[in-house]
Amino acid sequence: MQAELIDIAAVAYFMLAIGYNLTSLVLADCGSPPLAPTEPVQAILMMTALYLVYAAADSGIRGPLLAVFIFLIARFGIYRHVVGYDASRYASRFAWASAIGINVYGVCVLCITLMA
């Protein structure tokens, strides 16, 4: 039961990240500013690939993959947004904080998954 809840939390992270970038893409396609300076198509493809690898990996290889995922999310999903903050590059301060919050959640959930 606990493993299922952790897995659901991890899947929720991937869906949140993909959804954020999909929303950004739709906004940009409609002529509004995207949520963040991140290229949404690349981010959607990357998060989809990470999710597919996560979902398909057996427990033997999942640990090292999760460590890589955690690094990538921390570097590009948290650090880049925190250090690269420029109000003109985000749709709003809420969009900026949401990008960071979603990825902090992802790092926490994947760390728990790694330890479980």
N, C-alpha and C positions, 0 to 999 in steps of 0.2 A: 504494500500500500504506500509506504513512504517513498519507495523508488518511483512509483507511478506519479505521485505528486511532484517530485523533483523533475521528472521528465515533462510533465505538463507545464511546469513553470519555465523550463528551458524552451519548449516549443512556443510558449507565449512570448518569450523574448524575441525569438526569430520573427514571429508574426507581427509584433509591435514594430520592430526595426524595418521590416519590409513594408508594413503599412505606413509608417512615417515617410519613407522614401517614395512610396507610391503616391501618397498625398502631395508631396513636394512636386513630383512629376506632373500630376494632374493640374496643380496650380500653375506651374510653368507653361504647360500646354494651353491653358486658358488665358494666358497673358498676365497673370499675377506673378509676383516674385515667388520663387521657390522658398520652402521653409528654411533651408540652410544652403551654404555654398557647395555642399557635397554634390557631385554629379549623381542625380537620382538613378539613372539607368544602371550605371556601374555599381552603385550601392545595392540596388535590388538584385542584380546578378550575383554579386559577391555574397550577400546574405542568403540568397536562395541556394547557392553552391555550398555554403557553410552548413545550412540546415540539412541539405541532402546528404552530405558527408556525415553529419552528426547522426541523422536518422538511420543511415545504412551501416555505420561502423559497429563492429562487434566490440565487446568489452575489452578485448586485448589491445586494440589499437585506439580505442576511444580516449584513454588517458593522455597520451602524447598529443593527439589532435586537439583535445580540449585545452591543453596548455598553450598551443599555438593560437587557437581561437581567442582565448583570454588575452593573450598578448596583443593580437590584432585589434580586438575591440577596445582594449585600454588605450592603445596607441592612436588608432584612427577614429574611434568613436567617442573617446573621452578627452584625451590629451589635445588632440587637434582642435576640438571645439572650445576647450577652455583657453588654450594659448592663442588660438586664432580668432578670438572673439572680436568682431567689428560689427556694430549695430547695423551698418548699411548692407551687410552680407547675409543677414537673417531676416525673415519675415517679421519677427517680433522677439522680444526678450523671452517670451513664453516658448516660442519655437526653439530658441537656443537652449533654454533650460530643459525642455523636453528631450532634445537630442542627447544631452548629457545624462539625464535621468534614465532614459531607456537603456543606455549603454552601461551605466553603473549597475542597474538591475541585472543586465545580461552578464556582466563580470561576476556579480555576486552569485547568481544562479548557477553559472557554469563552474565556479569554484566549488560550490556545494556539490554539484554533480561529480566533479573530479574527486572530491573527498569521500563520496558515498560508495 
